[in-house]
Amino acid sequence: MWKLEWTPEAEMQYYDILSYWTNHNKSNSYSIKIMNEVEKSEDLLIYNPFIGQEHYLSTPYFKIRSLLVLKNFSIIYRITDRIEILSFWDNRNDPAKLERLTL
């Protein structure tokens, strides 16, 4: 089993997304759905970190992987001696913004 850590930036993105959907829907039901799916994804990652597909931002020295959460979100991570979550990404955002966040 691998150790999993969220970067402060990824945690902030995650909480911002949860907050947005709670405020937007005037309910926390969708945010709870996201949280449950993220928890399932974390469980998958700690037992099989290579389950996510290699991300297009990967380089030979800095491999980045992506795991889809629901259909609109992705966990962007890299594997070192642990699983480091770099971003909790809304897939509807501009991909250029993700490049600035992860590099």
N, C-alpha and C positions, 0 to 999 in steps of 0.2 A: 504494500500500500504506500502511495506517494503522499508527501506533505503538500498541501495546497495553500497558497497565500494570495490575497488580493492586494494589488498596489493601492495606495491612497487615492489615486486618480480613478481607478476602476471602481472602487467603493463609492466614490462621490457620484460617478456616472450612474451606477446602479440605484443609489438612493434618490437621485434626481429623477430618474425614470419612474420609479415607484411613486414618488411624490406627484409628478406630473399626472400620471394616470388616476391617482386618487382624487386630485383636484378636478381634473377634466371630467371624470365620470361621476363625481359627487358620491363616490362609493369606493371602498377598498377591495372589492371583489376581483377586479382584473389585476390589481397589484398583488393580491394573494396568489392568484394563478401564476403570475410571473415568478414570485418567490418560490412556489412549489416546484416549478420547472427548473429554476436555477439550482435548487437543492438536489433534484434528481441528476442534473448535469454535473454538479460537483461530485456526487457519488460515482457517476460513470468515470469521470476523469481520474479520481484517486486510484481506481483499480485498473484503468486502461487509458493512460494519458495520450496515447497515440490515436485515439478514436476520432479526434477532430481532423479535418482536412488541412493540409499545409496551405497557408495563406499566401496570396500573391505578393505580400510585402516581405516574405522570407528572403534571406540572403544565405550564402553558404555558411556564414559564421553566426547568423542570428535567425534561427528557425522560429517562425511564428505559425501558430495553428489556430483554427477557428472551429467552434462547436455551435451549431444552430440551437437556439432556445426559442421554442414556439416558432412562428414563421418570420417574425419581425426583429428578432434580437440574436446577437451572437456573443459568445464569450471568446475573446481574443486572448491567447495565452502563449507562453513559451515554456519549454521544459529545460531545466538545468539540473541541479541536484534536487529540485522540487518543481512543482507546477506553479508558475507565476502568472496570475491573471492580470493582463495589461490593460484591458478595456472591457466594459460591458457596453456593447455597441448596438444602437438602433440601426438596422440595415437600411432604413429609408434615408439616412443621412448621407451627405456628400462623402464619398470614399477618400477624397483628398484630405479631409479633416482627420480621418483615422490615421493616415500616413504621418501627419504632423504629431499625433498623439503617441504613436508607437515607436517612432525613430528618434 
